[in-house]
Amino acid sequence: MYIVRNIFTCKPGRAKDLVAKFKAAAPHLARMEIHNTRVLTDTSAEFWTVVVESEVTSLDAYFGAVRDRDADEAVAKLMSGYMDLVQGGRREILRLE
């Protein structure tokens, strides 16, 4: 089992918009083998930080879902334009011991 954290630095004032997109997409991600998605926001980190944390059983399943996510019309529609909200970010992949 792996924990995947996508850490986004949003454009000023746009974090709430990114949060809304990921919260709406979370149920669809579960169908793509991305489970227990949580959306977190900063309280002491860099301003406008949004963290999307999920559990995946395998990295192959995760990267397959990332590659194919636009094939799911509902997810593509929900997430359209999300990069317009983001200045940068990074991904952390951790193995659950």
Kinemage of the C-alpha trace (Angstrom):
@kinemage 1
@onewidth
@group {chain A} dominant
@subgroup {mainchain}
@vectorlist {calphas} color= white
{ca met a 1} P 0.000 0.000 0.000
{ca tyr a 2} L 1.225 3.474 -0.853
{ca ile a 3} L 0.270 6.978 0.216
{ca val a 4} L 0.480 9.521 -2.584
{ca arg a 5} L 0.564 13.210 -1.700
{ca asn a 6} L 0.209 15.816 -4.395
{ca ile a 7} L 1.234 19.137 -2.895
{ca phe a 8} L 0.115 22.208 -4.793
{ca thr a 9} L 1.034 25.848 -4.327
{ca cys a 10} L -1.952 27.728 -5.663
{ca lys a 11} L -2.120 31.170 -7.136
{ca pro a 12} L -3.109 33.717 -4.472
{ca gly a 13} L -6.707 33.294 -3.396
{ca arg a 14} L -7.326 30.221 -5.602
{ca ala a 15} L -6.829 27.404 -3.077
{ca lys a 16} L -10.563 27.143 -2.341
{ca asp a 17} L -11.251 26.587 -6.045
{ca leu a 18} L -8.718 23.746 -6.238
{ca val a 19} L -10.126 22.218 -3.038
{ca ala a 20} L -13.617 22.217 -4.587
{ca lys a 21} L -12.372 20.466 -7.733
{ca phe a 22} L -10.590 17.681 -5.844
{ca lys a 23} L -13.442 17.158 -3.374
{ca ala a 24} L -15.851 16.780 -6.282
{ca ala a 25} L -13.490 14.388 -8.111
{ca ala a 26} L -12.673 12.171 -5.091
{ca pro a 27} L -15.624 9.741 -5.522
{ca his a 28} L -14.661 9.235 -9.169
{ca leu a 29} L -11.024 8.595 -8.258
{ca ala a 30} L -12.085 5.684 -6.048
{ca arg a 31} L -13.335 3.905 -9.177
{ca met a 32} L -9.829 4.335 -10.568
{ca glu a 33} L -8.147 2.503 -7.635
{ca ile a 34} L -7.279 5.772 -5.849
{ca his a 35} L -8.867 5.451 -2.393
{ca asn a 36} L -9.412 7.415 0.820
{ca thr a 37} L -8.607 10.720 -0.823
{ca arg a 38} L -8.288 13.594 1.613
{ca val a 39} L -7.921 17.246 0.728
{ca leu a 40} L -5.918 19.343 3.191
{ca thr a 41} L -5.062 23.037 3.296
{ca asp a 42} L -2.241 24.893 4.987
{ca thr a 43} L -2.350 26.243 8.506
{ca ser a 44} L 1.356 26.950 8.849
{ca ala a 45} L 2.870 26.049 5.483
{ca glu a 46} L 3.404 28.318 2.531
{ca phe a 47} L 0.222 30.295 1.834
{ca trp a 48} L -2.356 28.749 -0.504
{ca thr a 49} L -0.994 25.214 -0.146
{ca val a 50} L -3.375 22.360 -0.972
{ca val a 51} L -2.441 18.736 -0.332
{ca val a 52} L -4.353 15.890 -1.956
{ca glu a 53} L -3.498 12.646 -0.172
{ca ser a 54} L -4.682 9.235 -1.375
{ca glu a 55} L -4.044 5.545 -0.824
{ca val a 56} L -3.207 3.192 -3.688
{ca thr a 57} L -2.513 -0.520 -3.642
{ca ser a 58} L 0.106 -0.392 -6.377
{ca leu a 59} L 2.085 2.244 -8.216
{ca asp a 60} L 1.138 0.662 -11.539
{ca ala a 61} L -2.537 1.195 -10.729
{ca tyr a 62} L -1.880 4.778 -9.637
{ca phe a 63} L 0.109 5.802 -12.701
{ca gly a 64} L -2.364 3.981 -14.954
{ca ala a 65} L -5.189 5.995 -13.406
{ca val a 66} L -3.240 9.242 -13.801
{ca arg a 67} L -2.521 8.417 -17.428
{ca asp a 68} L -6.141 7.472 -18.181
{ca arg a 69} L -8.011 9.996 -16.022
{ca asp a 70} L -9.043 12.150 -18.979
{ca ala a 71} L -10.760 9.101 -20.482
{ca asp a 72} L -13.323 9.417 -17.668
{ca glu a 73} L -15.477 12.275 -18.940
{ca ala a 74} L -16.790 13.141 -15.462
{ca val a 75} L -13.283 13.500 -14.018
{ca ala a 76} L -12.039 15.407 -17.067
{ca lys a 77} L -14.927 17.864 -16.733
{ca leu a 78} L -14.491 18.291 -12.960
{ca met a 79} L -10.744 18.850 -13.226
{ca ser a 80} L -10.678 20.991 -16.368
{ca gly a 81} L -8.678 24.145 -15.841
{ca tyr a 82} L -7.177 23.076 -12.534
{ca met a 83} L -3.658 23.968 -13.693
{ca asp a 84} L -4.837 27.564 -14.123
{ca leu a 85} L -5.181 27.642 -10.312
{ca val a 86} L -1.680 26.333 -9.566
{ca gln a 87} L 1.758 27.970 -9.471
{ca gly a 88} L 3.703 24.802 -8.739
{ca gly a 89} L 3.979 21.751 -6.564
{ca arg a 90} L 5.425 18.335 -6.033
{ca arg a 91} L 4.440 14.718 -5.440
{ca glu a 92} L 5.460 12.482 -2.558
{ca ile a 93} L 4.985 8.707 -2.732
{ca leu a 94} L 5.371 6.836 0.532
{ca arg a 95} L 5.142 3.118 1.226
{ca leu a 96} L 2.881 2.290 4.166
{ca glu a 97} L 4.807 -0.027 6.476
